[in-house]
Amino acid sequence: MSALRRIAIALLAILAAAGGVAAVVWAASLAGLAQPVVVATASMQPTYRPGDLLLATPVPVAELEPGAAVVVRAGVGAPLAPARLE
């Protein structure tokens, strides 16, 4: 098998895996089990950098502790944004 063919097969496998992950995230989002959120600012550094993708999942309020990373909506119609509990 030529090297080019091996590279093409490896690339297709990687793309198929990425498509599978995207399908699972999409289905979880539709079911309300997880919500993808992109970190837009540097306010969460060094834990999360701008551009990082987070998967927000519902958690009971009783389980939250100071310092926990949460996703909040700043107002009606505003996008979800990560924040840290104080």
Phi, psi and omega in degrees: 000134183287158180297322180297320179294320179296319179296318179297318179294318179297318179296318177296322178295318179295316179296322178295319179295317179297320177296321177295317178296316179299320179294320179294316179297318178298314180295319179295323178294317178296325181278354180080014182272334180204151179228119178289135180225132178262131177288121185263336184234175180271011185292342181259006181290149008269357182294312180234137180256157176305133181098345178295146178258125177249149172249107181276131178237147179295136179225137177300142182302326181297338182271353181280141179231158176304139181093350180290144175276127179231165176244127183233160175248122186291339180183177180298125179082355179284153179288159175291142180219138178286148177210167178246134179288139178258000000 
